[in-house]
Amino acid sequence: MNMVINNNNIKQKNKISIGKILSKDDFKSTIFPEEVKYEINEAPYYLLIFISREDSIKISCFPIQTKDIKKILIKLIEFSPDLVKGISTVLSELNLSRDILHTTGICYELENCFYETYLLGDSLNSGEVSVNAIKEKFLAIDKIVKVVIEDIPIH
C-alpha cells in the first residue's frame, strides 16, 4: 500500500504546473473580477498556468493569438548556472526563444529537478524544427535525463 501512495506522490511531482487554454468566451465567464479582465489584452485565447504549492495555487494568465501551445518539460539531475545557460542556448539555437511565454524550474528533492517552458507551437508546426531534434539537443546537455513535449489542451 505504501508503494502505491509513494508512486502517486512521485507522479504528482513530475509536473511543475498544469496549463489550460480558454477561448475568449470561456475566459469572460471565469471567476476573474471585471476590473482585472479589462486590464488584460483582448485575445481570442488565454493560456492559464496553474502552479501548485503546499498551501496555495498561483495562476498566471497569458493572452494569446493561437490555441497551439506546447510545454517542454525537462527532468534534470540538478540545477546549475551552466545547465540553465545550456537550456537557453538550445532554445536560442533552435529559434524557439522568440516563442517563449513562461519558464520556471524547481527541485523537489536534491536530484529530482524539473525545468519547463511554455511556448507558442507555431515553430514546431511549421517544420522549422522537429520534436526529435529538440529532444536530442536538450539530452546532449550534461545532467538532463528526460525531455517531454506536450500539447496544452483547450477547454
C-alpha positions as CSV (number, residue, x, y, z in Angstrom):
1,M,0.0,0.0,0.0
2,N,2.8,2.5,0.8
3,M,4.4,1.8,-2.5
4,V,1.3,2.9,-4.4
5,I,1.0,6.1,-2.3
6,N,4.6,6.9,-2.9
7,N,4.2,6.3,-6.7
8,N,1.2,8.7,-6.7
9,N,3.2,11.4,-4.9
10,I,6.1,11.0,-7.4
11,K,3.7,11.2,-10.3
12,Q,2.2,14.5,-9.0
13,K,5.7,15.9,-8.5
14,N,6.7,15.2,-12.1
15,K,5.0,18.4,-13.2
16,I,5.7,21.9,-12.0
17,S,2.4,23.2,-13.5
18,I,-0.7,22.5,-15.4
19,G,-1.6,24.5,-18.4
20,K,-5.1,25.1,-19.9
21,I,-6.2,27.2,-22.8
22,L,-9.6,29.1,-22.6
23,S,-11.4,30.7,-25.5
24,K,-12.4,34.3,-25.2
25,D,-15.9,33.4,-24.3
26,D,-14.9,30.9,-21.6
27,F,-12.4,33.5,-20.2
28,K,-15.1,36.1,-19.9
29,S,-17.2,33.7,-17.9
30,T,-14.5,32.7,-15.4
31,I,-14.0,33.8,-11.8
32,F,-11.7,36.8,-12.7
33,P,-13.0,40.1,-11.4
34,E,-14.2,42.5,-14.1
35,E,-11.5,45.1,-13.1
36,V,-8.8,42.5,-13.9
37,K,-10.5,41.3,-17.1
38,Y,-10.4,44.8,-18.6
39,E,-6.7,45.2,-17.8
40,I,-5.8,42.1,-19.8
41,N,-5.4,42.5,-23.5
42,E,-8.2,41.3,-25.8
43,A,-7.2,38.0,-27.4
44,P,-9.0,35.0,-29.0
45,Y,-7.5,32.7,-26.4
46,Y,-5.9,32.8,-22.9
47,L,-3.3,30.4,-21.5
48,L,-3.8,29.8,-17.8
49,I,-0.9,28.2,-16.0
50,F,-1.6,26.7,-12.5
51,I,1.4,26.2,-10.2
52,S,0.5,24.3,-7.0
53,R,2.4,24.8,-3.8
54,E,1.8,23.3,-0.4
55,D,-0.9,25.8,0.7
56,S,-1.7,27.8,-2.4
57,I,-2.1,27.8,-6.2
58,K,-0.6,30.5,-8.3
59,I,-2.5,31.3,-11.6
60,S,-0.8,33.1,-14.4
61,C,-2.8,34.3,-17.4
62,F,-1.4,35.0,-20.9
63,P,-3.5,36.5,-23.7
64,I,-2.5,34.5,-26.9
65,Q,-3.4,34.6,-30.6
66,T,-3.2,30.9,-31.1
67,K,-4.6,27.8,-29.4
68,D,-1.4,25.9,-30.3
69,I,0.7,26.0,-27.2
70,K,3.5,23.5,-26.3
71,K,5.1,22.7,-23.0
72,I,8.7,21.4,-22.8
73,L,9.3,19.6,-19.5
74,I,12.9,18.8,-18.8
75,K,14.0,16.5,-16.0
76,L,17.4,17.4,-14.5
77,I,19.7,15.8,-12.1
78,E,20.4,19.2,-10.5
79,F,20.3,22.9,-11.3
80,S,23.4,24.9,-12.1
81,P,24.1,28.1,-13.9
82,D,25.8,26.2,-16.7
83,L,22.8,24.0,-17.1
84,V,20.4,26.9,-17.3
85,K,22.7,28.6,-19.8
86,G,22.8,25.4,-21.9
87,I,19.0,25.2,-22.0
88,S,18.8,28.9,-23.0
89,T,21.4,28.3,-25.7
90,V,19.5,25.4,-27.2
91,L,16.2,27.4,-27.2
92,S,18.1,30.2,-28.9
93,E,19.8,27.9,-31.5
94,L,16.5,26.3,-32.4
95,N,14.9,29.8,-32.8
96,L,12.4,28.9,-30.0
97,S,13.3,31.7,-27.6
98,R,11.2,34.2,-29.5
99,D,8.1,31.9,-28.8
100,I,8.6,31.6,-25.1
101,L,5.6,32.6,-22.9
102,H,6.7,31.3,-19.5
103,T,9.6,29.4,-17.9
104,T,10.1,28.0,-14.4
105,G,12.1,25.4,-12.6
106,I,12.0,23.6,-9.3
107,C,13.7,20.8,-7.3
108,Y,11.5,18.5,-5.2
109,E,14.4,16.6,-3.8
110,L,18.2,17.0,-4.3
111,E,18.2,15.0,-7.6
112,N,14.5,15.4,-8.7
113,C,14.6,18.7,-10.6
114,F,12.5,20.0,-13.4
115,Y,12.6,22.9,-15.8
116,E,9.7,23.8,-18.0
117,T,8.9,26.3,-20.7
118,Y,5.6,27.1,-22.4
119,L,5.9,28.3,-25.9
120,L,3.9,29.1,-29.0
121,G,3.7,26.0,-31.1
122,D,4.0,27.8,-34.5
123,S,7.7,27.0,-34.9
124,L,7.2,23.3,-34.2
125,N,4.2,23.0,-36.5
126,S,5.9,24.9,-39.3
127,G,8.5,22.1,-39.7
128,E,11.4,24.5,-38.9
129,V,12.4,22.2,-36.1
130,S,11.3,18.7,-35.2
131,V,10.3,17.4,-31.8
132,N,13.1,14.8,-32.0
133,A,15.7,17.5,-32.8
134,I,14.6,19.4,-29.7
135,K,14.8,16.3,-27.5
136,E,18.2,15.4,-28.9
137,K,19.6,18.9,-28.4
138,F,18.4,19.0,-24.8
139,L,19.5,15.4,-24.0
140,A,23.0,16.3,-25.2
141,I,23.4,18.7,-22.2
142,D,25.0,17.1,-19.2
143,K,22.6,16.3,-16.3
144,I,19.5,16.4,-18.4
145,V,17.9,13.0,-18.2
146,K,14.4,13.3,-19.9
147,V,12.6,15.7,-22.2
148,V,8.8,15.6,-22.7
149,I,7.0,17.9,-25.2
150,E,3.2,18.2,-24.6
151,D,0.3,20.0,-26.3
152,I,-1.7,22.2,-24.0
153,P,-5.4,21.3,-24.2
154,I,-8.1,23.9,-24.9
155,H,-11.0,23.9,-22.6
